[in-house]
Amino acid sequence: MAESASNIPSKKLIQIDVSSDTVCPWCFVGKKNLDKAIDASKDQYNFEIRWHPFFLDASAPKEGVNKKEFYQLKFGSRVEGMFTRMSEIFGSIGLDYDTSGLTGNTLDSHRLIHYAGKHAPDKQHSLVEELCLGYFTQGKYIGDREFLVETARNLGIEGAEEFISEPNNGVTEVEEEMKKYSRNITGVPHYIINGKVKLSGAQPPETFQSAFETASA
């Protein structure tokens, strides 16, 4: 006999607030690990994930600059070792780490992520995925509004082009989110799970799963 709906225990809700930057490779690695943990735990919990801005370099230029040259100036002789290490890490999750293309200021990407969170919250997590795939594996420039708009359009996020074309849209909201979620942290990715369990760094899936259990107790 089928079990009646009243006898089926309801799944607990896990709310995850993530502070990250769209040019932070460890943030993307952390997202992929988080996704694995969520997939392994979906029979136990329902998940609500909210993405919040962080700026690794708020002074990065709005216009795109050569990615390799920018990081060479920033990190000096360490940069090649860093690129090699990230290539290994990305390879371990089935991705090719692309160091070609441009880098720069991430404000527009955070404005778009904020917009998605308000107007298409069910698509915000996928938007972060696609923006990071473009930047880290396809040589796309994270500050290119055509790339941002195309990504949003492909996901069916309506109104994104009109929103992003006005440079002041969302700026105040991004600043407010920074103050609320990222003011007291010094690095990303940073996770707050159900408002009480905090994790930093690209944690392995098992660590996230353990955090889900603790946060839902």
PEFENHU-V742170 format. One record per helix or strand of 2 or more residues. SS is the DSSP state (~ for helix, > for strand). FROM is the first residue (numbers start at 1). TO is the last residue. If there is no record, write none. Layout:
ss=SS from=FROM to=TO
ss=SS from=FROM to=TO
//
This chain:
ss=~ from=5 to=7
ss=> from=12 to=20
ss=~ from=25 to=41
ss=> from=45 to=53
ss=> from=65 to=66
ss=~ from=67 to=92
ss=> from=102 to=103
ss=~ from=107 to=119
ss=~ from=121 to=137
ss=~ from=145 to=154
ss=~ from=160 to=165
ss=~ from=171 to=182
ss=> from=190 to=193
ss=> from=197 to=200
ss=~ from=205 to=215
//
